[in-house]
């Protein structure tokens, strides 16, 4: 199950992250950094607006997402 939404426009992308960061192995919930980064590959050259609504989660997944977004341009 996907807990993020990517809305692409001409010059920018709005990204909504809504849920626990990191994949929950028991019920397939949460935001996996691997799945999120894979989904964002086609939007690398656009400005990105991130809207985050998360109670927390996996530090390593959060750092992976942060590093990916920080190193885009």
NORWO-V174024 format. One record per residue. N is the residue number from 1. RES is the residue in one small letter. PSI is psi in whole degrees, -180 to 180 (999 if undefined). Layout:
BEGIN
[[N,RES,PSI] [N,RES,PSI]]
END
This chain:
BEGIN
[[1,x,139] [2,x,128] [3,x,34] [4,x,156] [5,x,130] [6,x,119] [7,x,109] [8,x,136] [9,x,-176] [10,x,-52] [11,x,-4] [12,x,169] [13,x,132] [14,x,128] [15,x,125] [16,x,119] [17,x,115] [18,x,97] [19,x,-174] [20,x,135] [21,x,126] [22,x,147] [23,x,131] [24,x,117] [25,x,-15] [26,x,-35] [27,x,15] [28,x,30] [29,x,171] [30,x,171] [31,x,105] [32,x,129] [33,x,-37] [34,x,-46] [35,x,-42] [36,x,-48] [37,x,-40] [38,x,-41] [39,x,-26] [40,x,-8] [41,x,-37] [42,x,-8] [43,x,19] [44,x,-27] [45,x,17] [46,x,157] [47,x,141] [48,x,127] [49,x,125] [50,x,129] [51,x,116] [52,x,127] [53,x,90] [54,x,139] [55,x,-7] [56,x,-151] [57,x,-142] [58,x,123] [59,x,-43] [60,x,-41] [61,x,-41] [62,x,-42] [63,x,-39] [64,x,-44] [65,x,-46] [66,x,-49] [67,x,-42] [68,x,-50] [69,x,-38] [70,x,-29] [71,x,13] [72,x,-47] [73,x,999]]
END
